[in-house]
Amino acid sequence: MALEPTRGYSGGGTLVDVIDRILDKGLVINADITVSVAGVELLGIKIRAALASFETAAKYGLEFPSGTNTETAAWKEATIGKEECPQCSKRVPAEELMGAGCPWCGWVSAKARALAAET
């Protein structure tokens, strides 16, 4: 069974592309290690590590260390749901993209066009 490349994959992945993809999608490593002798568990280690951008972590509800100030402007910006513009691929708040259009390239959604035609 052949694996299909993901959308936008050009085949020449650089380290920057790999890091960007990991931060965008997130990476979680979950491991349980036990040392047993004759069926008796002597040592048990549970490891959970997550690597993601704050935006991705907030989107999936990952827990942050105590003392994290979630009232900052940057944190609030990270928790806003964003979508990719179909024309320029920039990440824009979903509400803005569907209601007004893309501020980067000027793409306008069908919903925004219908709202403009009503007024």
Residue pairs with C-beta under 8 A, 6 or more apart in sequence:
5 11
8 89
22 51
22 52
23 51
23 52
23 53
23 56
24 53
24 56
25 52
25 56
26 50
26 51
26 52
26 53
26 56
26 57
26 60
26 62
27 50
27 51
27 52
28 48
28 49
28 50
28 51
29 47
29 48
29 49
29 50
30 47
30 48
31 45
31 46
31 47
31 48
32 44
32 45
32 46
32 47
33 43
33 44
33 45
33 46
33 47
34 41
34 43
34 44
34 45
35 41
35 42
35 43
35 44
36 42
50 57
50 62
52 60
52 62
53 78
54 74
54 75
54 78
55 78
55 79
55 82
57 64
58 75
58 78
58 79
59 79
59 81
64 70
69 75
80 93
81 93
81 94
81 95
82 91
82 92
82 93
82 94
83 91
83 92
83 93
83 94
83 97
83 98
84 90
84 91
84 92
85 91
85 92
85 97
85 102
85 104
85 105
85 107
86 107
87 102
87 105
87 107
88 102
88 104
88 105
88 107
90 102
90 104
90 105
92 102
92 103
92 104
96 103
97 109
98 109
98 111
98 112
99 109
99 111
99 112
99 115
100 108
100 112
101 107
101 108
101 109
101 112
102 108
108 116
